[in-house]
Amino acid sequence: MSYLDQVFKMDINSIYLIPPFTPFNTHIGDHARITEGINVAGSRIDKTQDEEELARDHLLHLFIHFNMGVP
């Protein structure tokens, strides 16, 4: 993730809370670069699926957008 031209390596075992209206970018570090046929789709992954197998052909990530109420 980058914020104000500074790159932060995100730990897979951590949760990050980014305040609303914060301009940030995300980057794929060690995943194969996709050059054609880019398709974004979401689906549920449960504990019966093998994450390592899925990660070979998919980028696994989770975004949850929420507001904690009116300021």
Contacts in CASP RR format, 6 or more apart in sequence:
PFRMAT RR
TARGET T0000
AUTHOR 0000-0000-0000
METHOD contacts of the structure
MODEL  1
MSYLDQVFKMDINSIYLIPPFTPFNTHIGDHARITEGINVAGSRIDKTQD
EEELARDHLLHLFIHFNMGVP
1 7 0 8 1.000
1 8 0 8 1.000
1 10 0 8 1.000
1 16 0 8 1.000
1 24 0 8 1.000
1 25 0 8 1.000
1 26 0 8 1.000
1 27 0 8 1.000
2 8 0 8 1.000
2 24 0 8 1.000
2 25 0 8 1.000
2 26 0 8 1.000
2 27 0 8 1.000
3 22 0 8 1.000
3 23 0 8 1.000
3 24 0 8 1.000
3 25 0 8 1.000
7 27 0 8 1.000
10 16 0 8 1.000
18 24 0 8 1.000
20 67 0 8 1.000
28 59 0 8 1.000
31 59 0 8 1.000
45 51 0 8 1.000
45 54 0 8 1.000
45 60 0 8 1.000
51 60 0 8 1.000
54 60 0 8 1.000
END
